[in-house]
Amino acid sequence: MFLAGGLTVGGVAVLMAWLADKAQEILTLVLHHAPDIGLVATPIGFGIAVYLSRHVFPNSQGSGIPQVIAALQIEDKEQRSPLVSLRVAVGKIVVMTLGLLFGASTGREGPTVQVGGAIMYALGHRAPYRQAGFLLAGAAAGVSAAFNTPLAGIVFGIEELSRSFETRTSGLIIGAVIAAGLTSLALVGDYSYFGSTAAILPLGSAWAAIPIGAVAGGLSGGVFIRIVLAFAGGLSGRFGAAIARQPILFAMLCGFGVALCGLHGDTSVFGTGYAEARAIVHASANIDYWFAPLKFIATTLSTISGIPGGLFSPSLSIGAGEGALLRLVFPHVPLGALALIGMVSFLTGVTHAPITAFVIVSEMTDDHAMIIPLMIAALVAEATSRLMSREGLYHALSHHFLAKAETAGHAK
């Protein structure tokens, strides 16, 4: 039963990756022939996605990681199940793909966490004494299979999802990660998400880029948290009341803003931003200094709109763009090294999970020479982001789902 769950999570993660890639390929092809179509199609797509996530697949909105964190803290089965049901998992896959097809600046990795947790949780009904362990293992396996980063999957499960280390639970996590990873290897082979890099940061004056990049990433990550939480909690005044009354119209306006960002940037502003981030990491293209700010705006609008979609890939893309901006200050430092510092810094600034951030970037690029600089960047970025938000985004958002679950429980 446990082995079947891990294998299934791996297979579904590969399917979600394929769907996400195909959605972005179709979008890029359409925009190539009709660049302005996004001004109409993206708002409509956002409206449809929010409608589905609110009325057809409740609890599927956002990345899905806050739902998993909330579910792990809820002991009552009836309150926990709606957050990680198979219905939510199916909806997550469908609406996530729809969002990417219409140009949302989102990723698939957060949704893979919720889907992986839902699959293992469904199997865990046969082992009621370990349901939380199954849920945690499935979510960790989702991260591992999504990025082909087994170590990051384990660290993410311990550092971000459970915030603790238990011997029994760690065995479940490692087992699920192995099963999911083997499935991914069998289906798509071994690979590094951003490709192998040999970026190094020469010891000396180049290391000044670490604290500067980390502070910039931590601050921008903290700003992102504050904006998202402000909208998630409901803005005060007439504007907040209007959003509450017309959430679909608000989502469409957000979609129009994302389309404008894409119109003044390029297609990499839409979707995960993977292609642009990879190009920056490998220094294989001319630097677009507008990429980071446009991607930040597009990702912020996509997130506050409420459509299902993850933040891992967009955060790494924004970070790579911020690393490219550091090249203006450090023209003689290798671009790849600056990009990795930016990626770790912004991801840490958003999640407050420094170990996960530097482990996942190291595994994604197969670059072990940058481990120490990335560790330093992660610690500085976390400390900086905490000046603006005491909690990382996922844990802060999980409180909203906990409150909803408790309200629903009291109503019954």
QUILINFEN-V850333 format. One record per backbone hydrogen bond with DSSP energy under -1.0 kcal/mol. CO is the residue of the C=O (numbers start at 1). NH is the residue of the N-H. If there is no record, write none. Layout:
co=CO nh=NH
co=CO nh=NH
This chain:
co=1 nh=5
co=2 nh=6
co=3 nh=7
co=4 nh=8
co=5 nh=9
co=6 nh=10
co=7 nh=11
co=8 nh=12
co=9 nh=13
co=10 nh=14
co=11 nh=15
co=12 nh=16
co=13 nh=17
co=14 nh=18
co=15 nh=19
co=16 nh=20
co=17 nh=21
co=18 nh=22
co=19 nh=23
co=20 nh=24
co=21 nh=25
co=22 nh=26
co=23 nh=27
co=24 nh=28
co=25 nh=29
co=26 nh=30
co=27 nh=31
co=28 nh=32
co=29 nh=33
co=30 nh=34
co=34 nh=37
co=36 nh=39
co=37 nh=40
co=37 nh=41
co=38 nh=42
co=40 nh=44
co=41 nh=45
co=42 nh=46
co=43 nh=47
co=44 nh=48
co=45 nh=49
co=46 nh=50
co=47 nh=51
co=48 nh=52
co=49 nh=53
co=50 nh=54
co=51 nh=55
co=52 nh=56
co=52 nh=57
co=57 nh=60
co=62 nh=309
co=64 nh=68
co=65 nh=69
co=66 nh=70
co=67 nh=71
co=68 nh=72
co=76 nh=80
co=77 nh=81
co=80 nh=83
co=81 nh=84
co=85 nh=89
co=86 nh=90
co=87 nh=91
co=88 nh=92
co=89 nh=93
co=90 nh=94
co=91 nh=95
co=92 nh=96
co=93 nh=97
co=94 nh=98
co=95 nh=99
co=96 nh=100
co=97 nh=101
co=98 nh=102
co=99 nh=104
co=100 nh=103
co=104 nh=106
co=104 nh=271
co=107 nh=310
co=108 nh=112
co=109 nh=113
co=110 nh=114
co=111 nh=115
co=112 nh=116
co=113 nh=117
co=114 nh=118
co=115 nh=119
co=116 nh=120
co=117 nh=121
co=118 nh=122
co=119 nh=123
co=120 nh=124
co=123 nh=126
co=124 nh=127
co=127 nh=130
co=130 nh=134
co=131 nh=135
co=132 nh=136
co=133 nh=137
co=134 nh=138
co=135 nh=139
co=136 nh=140
co=137 nh=141
co=138 nh=142
co=139 nh=143
co=140 nh=144
co=141 nh=145
co=142 nh=146
co=143 nh=147
co=144 nh=148
co=144 nh=149
co=149 nh=153
co=150 nh=154
co=151 nh=155
co=152 nh=156
co=153 nh=157
co=154 nh=158
co=155 nh=159
co=156 nh=160
co=156 nh=161
co=157 nh=162
co=166 nh=170
co=167 nh=171
co=168 nh=172
co=169 nh=173
co=170 nh=174
co=171 nh=175
co=172 nh=176
co=173 nh=177
co=174 nh=178
co=175 nh=179
co=176 nh=180
co=177 nh=181
co=178 nh=182
co=179 nh=183
co=180 nh=184
co=181 nh=185
co=182 nh=186
co=183 nh=187
co=184 nh=188
co=185 nh=189
co=192 nh=195
co=204 nh=207
co=205 nh=208
co=206 nh=209
co=207 nh=210
co=208 nh=212
co=209 nh=213
co=210 nh=214
co=211 nh=215
co=212 nh=216
co=213 nh=217
co=214 nh=218
co=215 nh=219
co=216 nh=220
co=217 nh=221
co=218 nh=222
co=219 nh=223
co=220 nh=224
co=221 nh=225
co=222 nh=226
co=223 nh=227
co=224 nh=228
co=225 nh=229
co=226 nh=230
co=227 nh=231
co=228 nh=232
co=229 nh=233
co=237 nh=241
co=238 nh=242
co=239 nh=243
co=240 nh=244
co=241 nh=245
co=242 nh=246
co=246 nh=250
co=247 nh=251
co=248 nh=252
co=249 nh=253
co=250 nh=254
co=251 nh=255
co=252 nh=256
co=253 nh=257
co=254 nh=258
co=255 nh=259
co=256 nh=260
co=257 nh=261
co=258 nh=262
co=259 nh=263
co=260 nh=264
co=266 nh=269
co=267 nh=270
co=273 nh=277
co=274 nh=278
co=275 nh=279
co=276 nh=280
co=277 nh=281
co=278 nh=282
co=279 nh=284
co=288 nh=291
co=290 nh=294
co=291 nh=295
co=292 nh=296
co=293 nh=297
co=294 nh=298
co=295 nh=299
co=296 nh=300
co=297 nh=301
co=298 nh=302
co=299 nh=303
co=300 nh=304
co=301 nh=305
co=303 nh=306
co=310 nh=107
co=311 nh=315
co=312 nh=316
co=313 nh=317
co=314 nh=318
co=315 nh=319
co=316 nh=320
co=317 nh=321
co=318 nh=322
co=319 nh=323
co=320 nh=324
co=321 nh=325
co=322 nh=326
co=324 nh=327
co=325 nh=328
co=326 nh=329
co=326 nh=330
co=330 nh=333
co=334 nh=338
co=335 nh=339
co=336 nh=340
co=337 nh=341
co=338 nh=342
co=339 nh=343
co=340 nh=344
co=341 nh=345
co=342 nh=346
co=343 nh=347
co=344 nh=348
co=345 nh=349
co=346 nh=350
co=347 nh=351
co=348 nh=352
co=350 nh=393
co=353 nh=357
co=354 nh=358
co=355 nh=359
co=356 nh=360
co=357 nh=361
co=358 nh=362
co=359 nh=363
co=360 nh=364
co=361 nh=365
co=362 nh=366
co=362 nh=367
co=364 nh=194
co=365 nh=197
co=368 nh=371
co=370 nh=374
co=371 nh=375
co=372 nh=376
co=373 nh=377
co=374 nh=378
co=375 nh=379
co=376 nh=380
co=377 nh=381
co=378 nh=382
co=379 nh=383
co=380 nh=384
co=381 nh=385
co=382 nh=386
co=384 nh=387
co=385 nh=388
co=385 nh=389
co=392 nh=396
co=393 nh=397
co=394 nh=398
co=397 nh=400
co=397 nh=401
co=398 nh=402
co=399 nh=403
co=400 nh=404
co=401 nh=405
co=402 nh=406
co=403 nh=407
co=404 nh=408
co=405 nh=409
co=406 nh=410
co=407 nh=411
co=408 nh=412
